Amino acid sequence: MRKHTSKFRTALLALTGFAMIPSCANTTADTASAPEKKTVSVKSVHHGKASWYSIKTNYGTTTASGQRLRNEAPTAAHKTLPMGTKVRVTNLANEKSEIVTITDRGPYIKGRIIDVTIGTAEKLGFVSRGVIPVKVEVIEKVEDKPES
């Protein structure tokens, strides 16, 4: 009986090792197709609470910027930042972050600094919770300077 267990264990280890080979491989085609990461510069950082809103809770689809509100769009409402400002919102409970564009005004509840769309809230992992502590970083793209 012991021989069969030993052969089985050896065969299982061999199959496991064989199965892992493709996952360890790295080809130039894989790295060539990887998307480039944009370098950003942080202008300012704010801490507070975030909530989410949707077409239903907004009572319609019009935003303060005139753009149509879409639940899945990476957009947000802020009281004072200029329309079109890009911000990185980080859920401090799980460290998930998303970059969104300010297209609306709000939130109008004390202590809240930003309202994100429900689609963004899903990505940040807080739809069921409703309100979370966040870090909001106002960002700008860093342009590469041409060589002279």
N, C-alpha and C positions, 0 to 999 in steps of 0.2 A: 504494500500500500504506500509505503514511504517513497518508492521510486516514482510513482505516478505523480505525487505531490511535487517532488523536486523537478520533474520534467515540465509539469504544468507551470510552476513558478518561473522556470527558465524561459519557456515560451512566452509567458505573459510579459516578462521584462524585455524580451527581444521586441515584441510587438509595440510595447510602450515606447521604447527607444526609437523604433522605426517611425512611429506616428509623430514624434516630436521633431524629427529632422526638418520637414517642410516649414514648421513654425519658427525655426531658428534661422532659416535662410534669409539673406538680405541681398537683393539684386539691385543693380543700378536703375532698372526700370521703376522699381518701387519708390526709390528716393527721388527720381526725376519727376514723378507725377505728384509728389507731395506738395500741398499748397504752401506758398510762402507766407510767413507770419509777418504782419505789419508791426513796425515799431511805433509805439505811441509815447507821447510825453504827457505827464499828468500836470495840469494847471493848478488844480485845487482838489482837496479831499473834504468830504462832509460825512458826518455820522448821524444817524437818526433811524426812524422807522419807515418802512415801505409798506404799501398796501397795493392791491391790484384793482383794476376796473375793466369793464367790458362794455360792449354795445348795450347790453341789457341794463347794467348799473349806471351807465352814462345817459340813459334815456334817449339814445339816438346815435348817429354816426358822424356827427360834425365835431371837429376839434377846434380849439382856439386858433390854430394855424390855418384853418380852412381845409386841411387834409381830411380825408375820410378815415374814420377810426375803424381799424380791423383788429379783431381779437388776437390773431396770430402774429401781428406785426411787431417788430422789435422797437416799440415806441413807448414814450412815457410822458407824464405830466409833472411839471415842476413850477413852483410859484414865481421864480425870478429869472431863471436861466433863459437866454435868448432862444427863440425857436430855431431848430436845426442843430443845436448843440449836441455833441456826442458825449455820453457818459457811460462809465462802466459801473454797473450795480453789482455789488457782491453781497450775497446772503452770508452773514457772519456766523450763522448756525452750522452751515455745511460747506462754506467756502466756494460755492458755485457762483460764477459770475457771467454776466451777459452785457454786451454793449448795445445801448439803445439810443434813439434820437428823441430829443424833446420836441413834441408836436402839440402839446396841450398845456393848460394851466391847472394847477391844483397841487397837491391835495389841500383841502380846506379844513382839516381836522388837526388840532393842536398836537405837536410832536411828530407828525408825519412829514417827511421831506420829499418823498417822491411816490407817485402812483405809476405802476407799470401795467401793461396790458396783461390779460389773463394768460395769453400764450407765453409771455416772458416769465410770468409767475410760475407756470408749469415747469419751464426749463430751470428756474431757480429753486424749485422744490418747495413752494410755500402756498399753493392754492388752498389746501384744506386748512391751513393755519390762519390765513387772512392777513396778518400783520407780522412783520419780522424786523429785527435789527439789521441794518445794512450800512455798508460803506459806499458812498457815491463819489466816484472820481471823474472830474471833468477832464476830458482828454482832447488831444490834438494830434494829428498825424505828423510824424517827423519826416520831412522830405530829405532825400539824399541830395547832397550838393554835387553838381557836376565838377569833374576834375578840370583844373585849369592848366 
